[in-house]
Amino acid sequence: MVKRIGLFWFLLLVSGICFAQSTDILRVEYTSLPKEETGNAASRYRFLLNVPIKVGLDKYLVLGGEFNIIDFDITQDYPFDSSELSTLYVIDLNVGYIFKFNEDWRFVGIVTPRIASNLVNGLQGDDFLLNLTATMWKEKKDVEKPFRLILGLTYNSTTGLPFPLPLVSYHKRFHRSWSYSLGIPRTDIKYHIKDKHILQMALFLDGYFVNVQNDILLPDGELGSSVSLSAIVGAVGYQYKINKRMSFYGVGGITINQRGLLRNSKRDKVYTLTEKKAGSLYWKAGFKISIF
């Protein structure tokens, strides 16, 4: 499977799947995305709201959405009209259901219709994507070393694969001052200085896949129908917790690898916007209210 769609494309898809199904109730975030070698810069503005509604004993319906704007400052002269890429939009609607399966496990099911497009001509059929996620969630809080385990499957129409992909995440507080998380799209280790102050080191994935409504004609006659970015980022961060759920945070780091591409209607690469092994700066900051 990885050979078929490419390693970085696979990582981007998994990142995009998990990015949409956030455990946050509210998030407002600004991200400075990795610059291209030519100096082109991009900023992402993210707004998220999920509302849990109790519908029974240990049963919740979750309704919400996420709005992302990706703005480009394009300074390079490309051999094609790049105006189609100046502003991109990723808009999600989240519909989830959570119930207690037994004393140890909870089931979480999420349906996420997505619009990913430059929206220069209103909405079109190719702008719509669909994410489906089903997971089992186990958490032990009142033990000496609290942990959380999430196991599941997730389907994303972007992959073009007719079957779901595995989803695994494991978090553990192994010391009063230390915790770690293992999984995709994020692995980190945190030092809890005090209850309100947390330092972290993290390795995570970021990126996007967006439809380009008016196909971009390239010099070789190929057509660019979509644009994608995949980035592996190593970073350090700081989180200030106002209370158990609310916090401000900031993360800064560099890319270990990044790749920006134009793709045709079959999602094959037709033009490389940027390909860099390491060294681009990345940072983000925001405010969130989270269930964890």
N, C-alpha and C positions, 0 to 999 in steps of 0.2 A: 504493500500500500504506500509506504513512504517513498519507494522508488518511483511509483507511478506519478505522484503529484509533486514530488520534490520535497526535500527536508524543510526548507524555510517556508514553503507554501503550506505544508502540513502544520508546522508550528504556528503560523499565522492563523490558520483555520481554527485550531484548538484554542488559541488565545481569544479570537473573536467570539467563539461559542461561550467561553467562560466569562468574558468581559460583560456580556449582556445580562447573564443571570447573576446579578450582584446580590450580596447579602445585606446591602445598605438599604435603609429606609429613606434617607435623604443624602444626596451628595451634590456639592457644587465644586467644580475643579477646573483649573487651567493647566494645560500641558504644553511645554515647548518641545515639539517633536524633533527628532534628529535632523540636523541640517545635511543637505547634500554637499558633495565635494565642490560643486559650482557655487555654493553660497546660498542657494534657495532655502528658505526657512518656512516652517509651518507651525501654526498654533492650533490647539484643539480646546474648545470650550465645551464642558460636559455638565449637564443638568439631569439629575435622576430623582425620582420619587416613587416609592413603593408603599402601598397602604395595606397592612394586614387587617382582615375582617374576621372576627371570630364567628364561626357558623355552627359550632358544636363543642363538645368536650374534647379538648386537645385537637380541634380541627380549625384550620384557617384558610380562607380564600385571600389571595394576595393579588391586588390590582395595582398596576403602575406603568411607568414609562420612562424612557431615557432619550434625551435630545443631545446630539453631538454636532457641532459645527467645526469643520477643519478649514482654516484659512491659510492660503499660500501667499508668500511674498516671492514671486518668480522673477529672478534677475537674469537667468540664463536665456539666450536665444536658441530655442529648439528648432529643428528643421520641420516644424509643423506648428499649427495654431494651438498654443497652450492655454488659451483663455477658458477652455472648457474645464480646466483643472484648478481654477483660482479659488473656488469655494465648493466644498463637499459636505454632504449631510448624511448622518446615520441616525435614524429615528426608530426606536423600539417601543412596542407595546408588550408589557409583561402580564401574563395571567397565570397564577400559580395556585397550587393546592397542597396543603401540608396537613398530615394527620399522624397520630401516634400509632405505629404498627404493632409494637409491643413495649415492654418495659425498657428495652435498650435502644430500639430503633424507631426513627421517624421516616416517613416517605415524603419526598418532595417532588412534585411534578410541575413543570413549567412549559408553557407555550409562548413563544416570542415571535410574532410577526415583525418583520423589519423592512424599513425603507432605507436603501443605501444608494445614493444618487447625487449627481450635481444639480438636479432639479432645474435645468435651464428651460425646459418645456413642460412644466407641470409634472404630473405623475404619469409614468408609463409602466407597462407590464414587467419589463426587465428590472425595474427598481425594487421589486418586492422579493424578499427572501423569507425563509422560515427556519427557526430554531426550535427543537423539541428536546427537553431534558427530563430524565427520570432518575432520581438518586435515592439512596438509603443513607440516613444521617444518624450516626451514633455519637453521643457526647456524655462524658462523665465529668461533672463539675466539682462535686463534693468529695474528692479523693485527694490523696497526697500529691499526685502528679496528674492534674486534669488533662484530658485530651479530647480531640474531636476527629472523627473519621467520616469521610464522605466517599461513597462508592456508587457509581452510576454509569449511565449511557446517555449520549447526547447526539442528536442528529442535526446537521446543518446543510441546507440546500446549496450553499456555496461550494461544497466539496465536489459535488457531482457524483458522490458515492451513494449507492442505494442502501446503505446500512449505517447504523449508528457507530460512534466511536466511544471508547472507554473514558471515563472521568474519575480521577482519584485525587483526593486531597487529605492530608493528615497533619494535624496540629497538636503540639504537646507542650505543656508548661513543666519542664523537667527540673526546675529549680525555682526558688522564690523569685530570683532576679532574671531568669532566663527562660525563653521559649523558642520553639522553632516550628516552621511549617514546610512540608514537603509536598510537591505536586506541580501541575501545570494549570495555569500559566505562571505560577509564582512559587518560589522557594525562598525562605528568609530565616534569619535568626535575629531575635530581639533581646535587648538588655533593658529590663524594667528598672530604671534608676529609682523611681518612687512610683506611687500609684498613678500620678498624673504625667510622668515624664518617661518616654520610651525612645531608645535609640535602636536602629535596625540596620542590617546589611541584607541586601536582597538581590536575587537574580530572577528576572521576569521577562515575559514576552509582551510586545505591544505591536499594534498595527491596525490595518483596516483593509476592506475590500469594498469598492464602490463602483456602481455602474456609471458609465459615461454615455449620456443619452444620444448625443450627436457623435457618431463614430469619428475618431481622429484618423485622417488619411496620412500615412507615413510615406516617406520618399520611395520606399521599395514596393509601394502598392498595398501593403498590409493595412488593416483597420484596427485601431485601438478601441475596444469596446468597454473596457473597465480598467481601473487603476488600483494597485495594491501596494502596501508597505508592510514589511515584516522586519522587526528589530528585536534582538536579544540585548537586554540592558543589565549591566551591573551597577548597583547604586547603594548609597547610604541615605538614611532618612531620620527624621525626628517627628514624634507625635506628642501633642499636648492634649491630655484627656480632661475635658471640662467636668465630665462625670462618667459613669460606667458606659454610656452609649455615645456621647457627643465628644467630638475631638477636632482639632486643627492638625494639619500634617503638611510636611514638605519632604520631597525626595529629589535628590540630585545624583547624576551618575554619567556614565559614558556607554556607548554602544559597543558590544563585543562583535556584533555583525549586523548589517542592515542591508535591505534590498528593496528598492522601489521600482515597480514595473508597470508598463502598459500591457494589457492582455487582450487577445481577440475573443470572439464569441464562444470559442471552445475553451477559453481560459488558458491558452498557451501564451508564453512570453513572445511579444513582438517588438518591444523596445525597452531598454534598461534606462530608467531615469537616474538611478543611483545604485551603486554596489560598492560597499565599503566594509572592510573586515573589522575595523575598530576605530575608536577615537572621537566619534561625534558626541557632543554634549546633549544631555537630556535632563529636564527637570520638570517637576509639577508640584502644585500646592493646592490645598483646598480645605473644605469643611465637610464633615459627614456625621450622620447619625446611623449607627449600625447595630444589628442584632448581636454581634460578637464584640 
